[in-house]
Amino acid sequence: MSAKWQELAERTVQQLKSNDYPGRGIVIGLTPDASRYVQVYWIMGRSENSRNRIFVPEDNGFLRTEARDPAKLSDPSLIIYYPLRHEGGAHIVTNGDQTDTIWEALRSGGTFEQALAKRTYEPDPPNFTPRISGIVDLNDKQNAYKLSILKSNENDESQTKRQYFHYEKAIAGYGHFISTYQGDGNPLPSFAGEPQLAPLFNDEQETARFYWNLLNEDNKISLLVKTIRISDGEVSLKVINKDSEGGV
C-alpha cells in the first residue's frame, strides 16, 4: 500500500500548496521510523487582530497563543487560547478553548468524546468556524490517535455536526490532516469530508519547515510540531512564529 499512501499524501500536499486559506490546521500521525507520534498545528489569519498572534511554549509543556502587540489586540475571545495541553499520557491539540474542556474532562476521568459533546462550532457568524481537535493517548491501547470536527450544518446555526475519527493504527511516515476551512470565501466554507493523508518526517524541524513552506505567505502566522516518543513519553516541541522564523 506504500505507493497508494504516497499518492494520497501528495494529493493533500498539492491541495495545501494551492489553498490560500485553509485556516487553522492539524496533522496527527507517526514518524517514518515509527518511534514517535507527531502533532502539527498551525494558525492563519486575514484580519489585523487575527494576525497579531504568536505561539508561546510554557515550561510545563503547554503552549498558548499570545498577542504579539498587546496594544493592537481588539478581541481576544477566539484567538487567545491553549492549542496544546497534556494530562498523563494524553496529549491534546485543538484550535480553540475546547483544549481546556478536554483537559479538564480527562483530569476528572472523562473522555475526549464526552468533553467535546459539551461544545459546538465557534460563535463567529457567518462563518461558524469549525472546532477541530485531536488527541494522542499513550494509555489508549485501542487507538493510536483521534481527530474531531464540530461544525455547523452548511452554516445553519441550528444544528451541530459532530464528526469523530478514530485511528486504531498509525501509518509510519504519515498522518491525517484536517483544517477549519476548505479555502477562502465569504462565508468561509467549512472543511468537508474525511481527514486526508499527509506526510511526516523523523526530524521535527523538517516537518515544521515542510508545512510552513506550504502555507500561504500572507496568511500564515504560527506553526508548531510536537513529537511524543512511544517508548517513554518523551516530548519535543518546535515552534515557528512569522515574526521570528528561526523558531525556538
Helices and strands as residue ranges (DSSP letters): H 2-18, E 25-30, E 36-44, H 48-51, E 53-57, E 63-67, G 70-72, E 84-87, E 90-94, H 98-107, H 112-116, E 131-137, E 145-153, E 156-167, E 174-179, E 196-199, H 204-214, E 220-229, E 235-241
